[in-house]
Amino acid sequence: MTLGERLKQKRKELKMTQADVAKKLGVDNTTISKWESDTYQPDADNLRNLADLLLTTTDYLTGRINDPSESMTQNDTTINVAFSDGFKDFDKLDPEEQEIVMDTVADMIARFKKKKEELRAKKK
């Protein structure tokens, strides 16, 4: 499976459109299409950002590992979709509420990353 095929597969698993991915990465929609069709390859920064956004690793996207379950769990996917859907009305909150949400999210992400590293350490 090519990098483009893996990108498309992971994006669809997360029920994201190319436009969703493009917006979150700050690139044009056509860029995502070109990556998914293997016309172009993302640079290193975009590859890392894609892996984070698609809840996987650069190793999976580039084909260094073939089992996406080695990189993320179903719970991880659920968390990403919940956050993605939940932030649609973020701009409607007042600044104090936005700050509370961002602090809460930052704390959750830190705990998530710690747990993910613990799980990876157990596999080694």
N, C-alpha and C positions, 0 to 999 in steps of 0.2 A: 504494500500500500504506500502511495506517495505522500509527501508532506501535505500537499493540497487536499488529497482525499481524507487524510486524518483530520485536517482543520475542518473540513466540511462535516465530517461525521461527528466530531465533538461539538461543533456549533449546533447542529441539528438535535443532538442529544439534549442540549441545554435549551432547546426551543428558542434559539436566537436567530434573527435574520442577519444577512450580511450588513444591512444598514445599522443594526444594533451594535455589531462588532466594530464597524467603521467608526461610529460615533464614540464608542468607549475608548478606541485607540487613537482617535483624532486623525483618521485618514479618510480618504475618499472611498465610497462604496465600490468603485471599480477596482481599487487596490485589492480589496478582499476577494473579489471575483477572480482577479489575475493570480492571486496566491492560491486559491482553491483549484484553479485550472492548471496550476503549475507553469503558467506563463512567466511569472516572476517568483522570486523567493523573498520572504521577509528578511530584513536585516536582523542582527543579533538582538537589538533592543526590542524591536517589534515581535520577534520570536519569543522572547521572555515574557513580554506583555500578553501575547496570545496564550501562552501556556498558563499564565496566572488567570486570565479571564476565562479560559475554557477548562479550568480546574484539572490541569494535567501537567506534565513536565515537558521540557524541551526534548528530553530523551525519547519520550513517546512520539512527539510530533515529528522528530527527525528520523525515526525508525531505529533508534539505538535499542529500544525495548519494544516488544510487540504486544504486550498485554496491558491495555489501559488500566486494568484493575491494580496494577503495580503502582500506579501514580495517584489515583484518587478513588474514593469510595462513593457509593450512592448518596450517603449523607452529605458529602461535600457538594455534590451536584444540587441537592435539595437546598442547601444553604445558599448557593450562588443564585439560584432561581428566585428564592425568597427575597434576597437583597435586591436583585435586579428589578423585580416587580414592585418592591416596597419603596423604592426611591423615586418613583414616578411623580409623587406629589411632594417631594422634599422641598422644592422651592416655594411651596405654599405655607410652610411653617415660618414662624417668626424667628429672628436670629438666635434667641435664647433656646428655643426648641431645637433648632438646627444644631447648635453646639452640643446639646445633650445627646442627640442622635449620633453625632460624629464621635463623641467620646465613648459612647456605648459600642459603636461599631469598631472603633480602634481597639477597645478592650477585647471584644469578641474575636477580632482578627488575630490579635496577639495570642490568645488562648488556642485558637484554631491552629496557628502555625506551630505552637509548642506541641500540641497533640499530634500533629502530622509528623513532626520530627521524631517524637517518641515512637510512633508506629514504624517509621522508616528504620530507626535504630534497632527495633525488635526483629525486623526482617533480615538484618545483616548478621 
